[in-house]
Each structure stands twice: as structure tokens, then as C-alpha cells.
Amino acid sequence: MDDLQHVVNSVIAVLFSLVGWFAREIWAAVKELKNDLAKLREELPREFVMREDYRSDLKDIKEMLSKIVDKLDHKADK
């Protein structure tokens, strides 16, 4: 009976060791992902334009072009 108990305790110890190792690996991976995400948040605005900023700038350019076309139309009439 003591041998069976020793085997069961050994199996449980091995299982808990595996679960602990797996949990540590998951923890490290999550930590690395958090660091990568923080780095990405810093780098993205430098390389890409946000959609709303792009639309706002494009709207301003279209308004300026419209004013230029209107001025040219009035100039051509004279």
C-alpha cells in the first residue's frame, strides 16, 4: 500500500511540475506580448496615419481645391 501511495504522490508531483512549467511559459508569453503591444503602440503613429486624421486632412485639401477652381472659373469669365 505504501508503494502505491508513493507512486500516486510521484505522479501528482510530476503533473504539478508540468502544470507549473506550462503556467510559467504562458506567463512569460503574455508578458512578452504586452511588451510587444506597448512597442507597437509607440511605433504605429510614426509610420501610419489614423483614418480620422487622413479624412480630415483630405477634406481640407478638397476644400482648398474647390476654392481654387471657383477662383479660376471667375477669372475665366472676366
C-alpha positions, 0 to 999 in steps of 0.5 A: 500500500505504501508503494502505491501511495508513493507512486500516486504522490510521484505522479501528482508531483510530476503533473504539478511540475508540468502544470507549473512549467506550462503556467510559467511559459504562458506567463512569460508569453503574455508578458512578452506580448504586452511588451510587444503591444506597448512597442507597437503602440509607440511605433504605429503613429510614426509610420501610419496615419489614423483614418480620422486624421487622413479624412480630415486632412483630405477634406481640407485639401478638397476644400482648398481645391474647390476654392481654387477652381471657383477662383479660376472659373471667375477669372475665366469669365472676366 
